[in-house]
């Protein structure tokens, strides 16, 4: 995940392509069937403005952490979308994150299709597919889908003008659960 730092889809695409190149270059393998890396990509999730408690981070030491954050999750996706238009963010283009994720998902899906083609047996159609394969090994990258479970959870931020990162229990616990489940699925347990 690195989408929060880009101001345009073109910038994000360039960075994502660089990320894919770096992953493939650093795989440590010259054969796509002997990948040494297991790479997971967590999609970009937006922050929520305003987040509570409000104020400067210097107030963090005097905040009553026992008192729950006084904000409830959004009731539905439409409520979340409306908040994007009424609360313009500074420094982050949260309204673009879904486009960033769509680009990443498309790239990773195309890589998966390429990997599927490259690992097919010696069937009669193999010669036709060889032209579609990359000249360098492609490392599989697993998509960690957390957007839908996170976008409604505006109650997961610590506040103090950091309305992007999630610190409080809830969203990040589910991310860990999804990741752990993914690992178990991969291992066949």
TORKOL-4160 file (C-alpha; in steps of 0.2 Angstrom, whole numbers, padded with zeros to 4 digits, m for minus):
189
<pt num="1" X="0000" Y="0000" Z="0000"/>
<pt num="2" X="0007" Y="0017" Z="m0005"/>
<pt num="3" X="m0008" Y="0026" Z="m0013"/>
<pt num="4" X="m0010" Y="0039" Z="0000"/>
<pt num="5" X="0005" Y="0049" Z="m0006"/>
<pt num="6" X="0000" Y="0052" Z="m0025"/>
<pt num="7" X="m0009" Y="0066" Z="m0032"/>
<pt num="8" X="m0014" Y="0058" Z="m0048"/>
<pt num="9" X="m0018" Y="0042" Z="m0056"/>
<pt num="10" X="m0003" Y="0044" Z="m0068"/>
<pt num="11" X="0009" Y="0046" Z="m0053"/>
<pt num="12" X="0001" Y="0031" Z="m0045"/>
<pt num="13" X="0003" Y="0020" Z="m0061"/>
<pt num="14" X="0021" Y="0025" Z="m0063"/>
<pt num="15" X="0025" Y="0020" Z="m0044"/>
<pt num="16" X="0015" Y="0004" Z="m0045"/>
<pt num="17" X="0024" Y="m0001" Z="m0061"/>
<pt num="18" X="0041" Y="0003" Z="m0052"/>
<pt num="19" X="0035" Y="m0008" Z="m0037"/>
<pt num="20" X="0031" Y="m0023" Z="m0049"/>
<pt num="21" X="0048" Y="m0021" Z="m0057"/>
<pt num="22" X="0056" Y="m0020" Z="m0040"/>
<pt num="23" X="0047" Y="m0036" Z="m0034"/>
<pt num="24" X="0052" Y="m0046" Z="m0050"/>
<pt num="25" X="0070" Y="m0040" Z="m0049"/>
<pt num="26" X="0072" Y="m0044" Z="m0031"/>
<pt num="27" X="0064" Y="m0061" Z="m0032"/>
<pt num="28" X="0081" Y="m0070" Z="m0032"/>
<pt num="29" X="0075" Y="m0082" Z="m0045"/>
<pt num="30" X="0078" Y="m0084" Z="m0064"/>
<pt num="31" X="0064" Y="m0097" Z="m0065"/>
<pt num="32" X="0046" Y="m0091" Z="m0062"/>
<pt num="33" X="0042" Y="m0108" Z="m0055"/>
<pt num="34" X="0055" Y="m0106" Z="m0041"/>
<pt num="35" X="0049" Y="m0090" Z="m0033"/>
<pt num="36" X="0057" Y="m0086" Z="m0017"/>
<pt num="37" X="0046" Y="m0071" Z="m0012"/>
<pt num="38" X="0028" Y="m0072" Z="m0006"/>
<pt num="39" X="0022" Y="m0055" Z="m0009"/>
<pt num="40" X="0005" Y="m0048" Z="m0002"/>
<pt num="41" X="m0002" Y="m0031" Z="m0008"/>
<pt num="42" X="m0014" Y="m0022" Z="0004"/>
<pt num="43" X="m0025" Y="m0011" Z="m0006"/>
<pt num="44" X="m0026" Y="0008" Z="m0001"/>
<pt num="45" X="m0039" Y="0013" Z="0011"/>
<pt num="46" X="m0045" Y="0030" Z="0014"/>
<pt num="47" X="m0045" Y="0040" Z="0030"/>
<pt num="48" X="m0060" Y="0049" Z="0037"/>
<pt num="49" X="m0062" Y="0067" Z="0041"/>
<pt num="50" X="m0065" Y="0074" Z="0054"/>
<pt num="51" X="m0058" Y="0061" Z="0065"/>
<pt num="52" X="m0058" Y="0062" Z="0084"/>
<pt num="53" X="m0051" Y="0067" Z="0096"/>
<pt num="54" X="m0048" Y="0083" Z="0087"/>
<pt num="55" X="m0033" Y="0094" Z="0091"/>
<pt num="56" X="m0014" Y="0093" Z="0090"/>
<pt num="57" X="m0004" Y="0078" Z="0093"/>
<pt num="58" X="0004" Y="0086" Z="0109"/>
<pt num="59" X="m0013" Y="0084" Z="0117"/>
<pt num="60" X="m0011" Y="0065" Z="0115"/>
<pt num="61" X="m0003" Y="0063" Z="0132"/>
<pt num="62" X="m0017" Y="0071" Z="0141"/>
<pt num="63" X="m0031" Y="0063" Z="0131"/>
<pt num="64" X="m0043" Y="0051" Z="0141"/>
<pt num="65" X="m0040" Y="0035" Z="0132"/>
<pt num="66" X="m0052" Y="0025" Z="0142"/>
<pt num="67" X="m0067" Y="0036" Z="0135"/>
<pt num="68" X="m0072" Y="0028" Z="0118"/>
<pt num="69" X="m0069" Y="0038" Z="0102"/>
<pt num="70" X="m0085" Y="0048" Z="0100"/>
<pt num="71" X="m0089" Y="0044" Z="0082"/>
<pt num="72" X="m0099" Y="0029" Z="0074"/>
<pt num="73" X="m0095" Y="0019" Z="0059"/>
<pt num="74" X="m0104" Y="0025" Z="0043"/>
<pt num="75" X="m0120" Y="0016" Z="0040"/>
<pt num="76" X="m0117" Y="0013" Z="0022"/>
<pt num="77" X="m0106" Y="0016" Z="0007"/>
<pt num="78" X="m0116" Y="0031" Z="0001"/>
<pt num="79" X="m0114" Y="0040" Z="0018"/>
<pt num="80" X="m0095" Y="0037" Z="0016"/>
<pt num="81" X="m0095" Y="0044" Z="m0002"/>
<pt num="82" X="m0105" Y="0060" Z="0004"/>
<pt num="83" X="m0092" Y="0063" Z="0017"/>
<pt num="84" X="m0078" Y="0064" Z="0004"/>
<pt num="85" X="m0087" Y="0079" Z="m0005"/>
<pt num="86" X="m0091" Y="0088" Z="0011"/>
<pt num="87" X="m0075" Y="0086" Z="0020"/>
<pt num="88" X="m0060" Y="0090" Z="0008"/>
<pt num="89" X="m0044" Y="0083" Z="0014"/>
<pt num="90" X="m0027" Y="0091" Z="0014"/>
<pt num="91" X="m0012" Y="0081" Z="0008"/>
<pt num="92" X="m0022" Y="0066" Z="0003"/>
<pt num="93" X="m0034" Y="0062" Z="m0012"/>
<pt num="94" X="m0045" Y="0050" Z="m0003"/>
<pt num="95" X="m0058" Y="0051" Z="m0017"/>
<pt num="96" X="m0045" Y="0044" Z="m0029"/>
<pt num="97" X="m0041" Y="0028" Z="m0019"/>
<pt num="98" X="m0053" Y="0017" Z="m0027"/>
<pt num="99" X="m0046" Y="0022" Z="m0044"/>
<pt num="100" X="m0029" Y="0018" Z="m0037"/>
<pt num="101" X="m0035" Y="0001" Z="m0031"/>
<pt num="102" X="m0044" Y="m0003" Z="m0048"/>
<pt num="103" X="m0027" Y="0000" Z="m0057"/>
<pt num="104" X="m0018" Y="m0011" Z="m0045"/>
<pt num="105" X="m0031" Y="m0025" Z="m0045"/>
<pt num="106" X="m0031" Y="m0025" Z="m0065"/>
<pt num="107" X="m0012" Y="m0026" Z="m0065"/>
<pt num="108" X="m0011" Y="m0040" Z="m0053"/>
<pt num="109" X="m0025" Y="m0049" Z="m0062"/>
<pt num="110" X="m0016" Y="m0048" Z="m0078"/>
<pt num="111" X="0000" Y="m0055" Z="m0069"/>
<pt num="112" X="m0010" Y="m0069" Z="m0063"/>
<pt num="113" X="m0017" Y="m0073" Z="m0080"/>
<pt num="114" X="0001" Y="m0072" Z="m0087"/>
<pt num="115" X="0007" Y="m0084" Z="m0073"/>
<pt num="116" X="m0007" Y="m0096" Z="m0077"/>
<pt num="117" X="m0002" Y="m0097" Z="m0095"/>
<pt num="118" X="0016" Y="m0099" Z="m0091"/>
<pt num="119" X="0013" Y="m0114" Z="m0080"/>
<pt num="120" X="0002" Y="m0123" Z="m0092"/>
<pt num="121" X="0007" Y="m0140" Z="m0098"/>
<pt num="122" X="0014" Y="m0145" Z="m0115"/>
<pt num="123" X="m0003" Y="m0144" Z="m0123"/>
<pt num="124" X="m0006" Y="m0140" Z="m0142"/>
<pt num="125" X="m0010" Y="m0122" Z="m0138"/>
<pt num="126" X="0007" Y="m0119" Z="m0129"/>
<pt num="127" X="0015" Y="m0111" Z="m0145"/>
<pt num="128" X="0002" Y="m0098" Z="m0147"/>
<pt num="129" X="0003" Y="m0093" Z="m0129"/>
<pt num="130" X="0022" Y="m0091" Z="m0128"/>
<pt num="131" X="0021" Y="m0074" Z="m0137"/>
<pt num="132" X="0011" Y="m0068" Z="m0123"/>
<pt num="133" X="0023" Y="m0073" Z="m0109"/>
<pt num="134" X="0035" Y="m0060" Z="m0101"/>
<pt num="135" X="0053" Y="m0062" Z="m0105"/>
<pt num="136" X="0058" Y="m0060" Z="m0087"/>
<pt num="137" X="0050" Y="m0070" Z="m0072"/>
<pt num="138" X="0035" Y="m0064" Z="m0064"/>
<pt num="139" X="0032" Y="m0065" Z="m0046"/>
<pt num="140" X="0015" Y="m0069" Z="m0040"/>
<pt num="141" X="0007" Y="m0055" Z="m0029"/>
<pt num="142" X="m0007" Y="m0059" Z="m0018"/>
<pt num="143" X="m0021" Y="m0046" Z="m0016"/>
<pt num="144" X="m0026" Y="m0042" Z="0002"/>
<pt num="145" X="m0044" Y="m0035" Z="0000"/>
<pt num="146" X="m0047" Y="m0024" Z="0015"/>
<pt num="147" X="m0056" Y="m0009" Z="0007"/>
<pt num="148" X="m0074" Y="m0014" Z="0009"/>
<pt num="149" X="m0072" Y="m0019" Z="0028"/>
<pt num="150" X="m0062" Y="m0003" Z="0032"/>
<pt num="151" X="m0071" Y="0011" Z="0022"/>
<pt num="152" X="m0085" Y="0012" Z="0034"/>
<pt num="153" X="m0074" Y="0012" Z="0050"/>
<pt num="154" X="m0071" Y="0030" Z="0053"/>
<pt num="155" X="m0070" Y="0026" Z="0072"/>
<pt num="156" X="m0053" Y="0017" Z="0070"/>
<pt num="157" X="m0042" Y="0032" Z="0069"/>
<pt num="158" X="m0032" Y="0039" Z="0084"/>
<pt num="159" X="m0036" Y="0057" Z="0079"/>
<pt num="160" X="m0025" Y="0072" Z="0082"/>
<pt num="161" X="m0025" Y="0077" Z="0063"/>
<pt num="162" X="m0020" Y="0059" Z="0058"/>
<pt num="163" X="m0036" Y="0054" Z="0050"/>
<pt num="164" X="m0027" Y="0042" Z="0038"/>
<pt num="165" X="m0019" Y="0029" Z="0049"/>
<pt num="166" X="m0029" Y="0016" Z="0059"/>
<pt num="167" X="m0023" Y="0013" Z="0077"/>
<pt num="168" X="m0038" Y="0008" Z="0087"/>
<pt num="169" X="m0045" Y="m0009" Z="0088"/>
<pt num="170" X="m0056" Y="m0014" Z="0074"/>
<pt num="171" X="m0050" Y="m0012" Z="0056"/>
<pt num="172" X="m0032" Y="m0017" Z="0058"/>
<pt num="173" X="m0038" Y="m0033" Z="0068"/>
<pt num="174" X="m0048" Y="m0038" Z="0053"/>
<pt num="175" X="m0033" Y="m0035" Z="0042"/>
<pt num="176" X="m0023" Y="m0047" Z="0052"/>
<pt num="177" X="m0037" Y="m0059" Z="0052"/>
<pt num="178" X="m0039" Y="m0059" Z="0033"/>
<pt num="179" X="m0020" Y="m0060" Z="0031"/>
<pt num="180" X="m0019" Y="m0075" Z="0043"/>
<pt num="181" X="m0034" Y="m0084" Z="0034"/>
<pt num="182" X="m0025" Y="m0081" Z="0018"/>
<pt num="183" X="m0009" Y="m0089" Z="0024"/>
<pt num="184" X="m0019" Y="m0104" Z="0031"/>
<pt num="185" X="m0028" Y="m0106" Z="0014"/>
<pt num="186" X="m0011" Y="m0105" Z="0005"/>
<pt num="187" X="m0004" Y="m0119" Z="0016"/>
<pt num="188" X="m0019" Y="m0130" Z="0014"/>
<pt num="189" X="m0022" Y="m0131" Z="0033"/>
